[in-house]
Amino acid sequence: MSAIDQTILNELHKLTETDQHQVLDFIRYLQQPTYTALELLKLSPELRQHYIAKSFALAQNEDFEIFEAYSEEDLDDFA
């Protein structure tokens, strides 16, 4: 076992079981193939839909920040 393997295991054992599950989810996420938009378009529709659905499922608990490209003040500048 390499030094990094041992360090990861040591740190993992310090975490709660819930946190260990989060680490496992992250590892599985890192192992998933990634595609550019053009690469996705080259996949079969079924496989493309599978990866898109999987991405949405992984992101369902993410907290996304909504931003606007222009504020109300910016729009007033054009009037």
C-alpha positions as CSV (number, residue, x, y, z in Angstrom):
1,M,0.0,0.0,0.0
2,S,1.4,3.4,-1.0
3,A,1.8,6.3,1.5
4,I,-1.1,8.2,-0.1
5,D,-3.3,5.1,0.2
6,Q,-2.5,4.8,3.9
7,T,-3.0,8.5,4.5
8,I,-6.4,8.4,2.9
9,L,-7.4,5.4,4.9
10,N,-6.3,7.0,8.1
11,E,-8.2,10.1,7.4
12,L,-11.3,8.2,6.3
13,H,-11.4,6.3,9.6
14,K,-11.7,9.6,11.4
15,L,-14.9,10.5,9.6
16,T,-18.4,9.7,10.7
17,E,-20.2,7.0,8.7
18,T,-22.3,9.7,7.0
19,D,-19.2,11.5,5.9
20,Q,-17.6,8.3,4.7
21,H,-20.6,7.8,2.5
22,Q,-20.1,11.2,1.0
23,V,-16.5,10.4,0.3
24,L,-17.6,7.2,-1.4
25,D,-20.1,9.1,-3.5
26,F,-17.4,11.6,-4.5
27,I,-15.0,8.8,-5.5
28,R,-17.8,7.3,-7.7
29,Y,-18.4,10.7,-9.2
30,L,-14.8,11.1,-10.1
31,Q,-14.8,7.7,-11.8
32,Q,-17.6,8.6,-14.1
33,P,-16.7,9.4,-17.7
34,T,-17.0,13.1,-18.7
35,Y,-18.2,14.3,-22.0
36,T,-18.1,17.6,-23.8
37,A,-21.4,18.8,-25.4
38,L,-20.1,17.7,-28.8
39,E,-19.1,14.3,-27.5
40,L,-22.6,13.9,-25.9
41,L,-24.2,14.6,-29.3
42,K,-22.2,11.8,-30.9
43,L,-23.6,9.2,-28.4
44,S,-26.7,7.3,-29.1
45,P,-29.9,9.1,-27.9
46,E,-30.4,6.4,-25.3
47,L,-26.9,6.6,-23.9
48,R,-26.9,10.4,-24.0
49,Q,-30.2,10.5,-22.1
50,H,-28.8,8.0,-19.5
51,Y,-25.8,10.3,-18.8
52,I,-27.9,13.4,-18.7
53,A,-30.3,11.8,-16.3
54,K,-27.5,10.6,-14.1
55,S,-26.0,14.1,-14.1
56,F,-29.3,15.6,-13.0
57,A,-29.6,13.0,-10.2
58,L,-26.1,13.7,-8.9
59,A,-26.9,17.5,-8.9
60,Q,-30.3,17.3,-7.2
61,N,-28.9,18.1,-3.8
62,E,-26.5,20.8,-5.0
63,D,-27.2,24.4,-4.1
64,F,-27.0,26.4,-7.3
65,E,-26.7,30.1,-7.1
66,I,-28.9,32.0,-9.6
67,F,-27.3,35.1,-11.0
68,E,-28.5,37.6,-13.6
69,A,-26.2,38.9,-16.3
70,Y,-27.7,42.3,-16.0
71,S,-29.1,44.1,-13.0
72,E,-32.1,46.4,-13.1
73,E,-29.7,49.3,-12.9
74,D,-27.8,48.0,-16.0
75,L,-31.1,47.9,-18.0
76,D,-31.9,51.5,-16.9
77,D,-28.7,52.6,-18.6
78,F,-30.1,51.5,-22.0
79,A,-33.3,53.5,-21.6
